[in-house]
Amino acid sequence: MAGEKGLDMMTIRVFHDAVQYKLTYFNGRGRAECARQDNLKKDVLLPARDKFFGFLTKFLKKNSSGFLVGDSVTWVDLLIAEHVSSMQSKVPEYLEGFPEVKAHMEKVHSIPKIKKWIESRPASDY
């Protein structure tokens, strides 16, 4: 789950840090008045998404397993798939133009135990 080699572990950490950076939008969005939300999306979220998803796409195209690092799912695959799913539920156009990222999310969500949890988990805004 954490990668088998030092470089894999470092790469996983880079993805984690990038997701944490993107959460800035949500923190700002939670406190922002409605009129500012569209500006935050246009000026912060979508440009950050474009940069981050461009980075993810390079790794996904390079790795034939469909996962970000190595041949099996790691904790960062879970983190990113859930982040992407959560963001898409709030910003429907979030995955537009990024089919590799969408396929990654769907691959992670199709893992039998994860799929079962998604189907049975309680509804949440988070």
N, C-alpha and C positions, 0 to 999 in steps of 0.2 A: 503493500500500500504506500510505502514511503519512497519507493525507488530502490534499485539494487546497487547502483554505482554512485560514487560521489558526484559526478556530473549530473546524473538524473535527480539526485536530491537537491542540488543547487537549482536546477531548472524548475523543479516543482515549487521551490521557495519563491522564485521569480514570479511564477503565475499567481501564487498566493498574495504576494505583495501588490501585484497589479490589481487584483480584485479588491483588496482593501482600499487602494487609492480610489477606485471607482465608486466606492460606497460614499464618498464625499457628496455625490449628487443626492443620494437618499437622505443623508443627514441634513443637507440644505433644503431639500424638498419638504421634509417633515415640518420644518419651521417656516417655510416661505409662504407668503400669501398666494392665493390662486393666480393672481395676475403675473406673478414672477415665475410660475412653474414652466410656462412655455419658453420663457427666455432661458431658464436653467437647462431645460432639455436641449434647446437649440445651441446654446453657448458652451455648455459643460458636458452633458451626458452624451449626446451624439458624436461630438468630436472625440471624446475619450473612448467611446465604443469603437469608432472607426480605427483608431490607433491600436487599441487593445485587440480587437478582432483581427486586424491585419497581422499582428504578431502571432495570435493563436493559429490563424489559417496557415501560416508558413510551417508551423510545427505539425499541424494535422495533415498537410499535404506531404510532408517529408516522412511521416510515420505511417506505414501501411496498416498498422493494427487498428487504427481509428481512435486510439487513445493519444493523449498528449505526450507521454513519456513511456518508453518501453512497450512490452507486448501485452500488458494487462492493466486493469484499472488501478489507479492510485487515488489517494485521498484528494489530490488536486483536481482530478477528473470529476469527482463527486462535488467538490466545492464549486467548480465552474459550471457544471451542468445545472446545479440547483440555482446558482446566481442567475444564469441565463434564463432559466424557466421563470423565476420570480420576476425578473425585469420584464420579460415578454408579457407576463400577465398584467403588468401595469403600463407598459409602453408597447402596444401591439406591433408597431413597426420595428421593434428592436432588432430582429434578426434579418430584416430586409437586406439583401445583397451579400449575405454571409452563409451560403448553403453548407459549407464545411462545419461551421460552428453549430448550426442547427442539427446536422447529422450526428455530430459528437454528442450533443445533448440527448438526442433520441437513442443513440447507442447506449449511453449510460442509463437512461431511463428504461431501457428494455432488459436490463439485467434482472433476472427473475425476482430476487428478493426486493430489489428497489422498485420494480414495477408493482409488486404486490403492496408495498408500503404506500406508494403514490396513490394507488386505487382505493386504499382504505384509510388513509390519514385524515384527520379532521381538517375542515376548511380553515384557512388562516390568511390574514392580510400580509403575513411576512413570509 
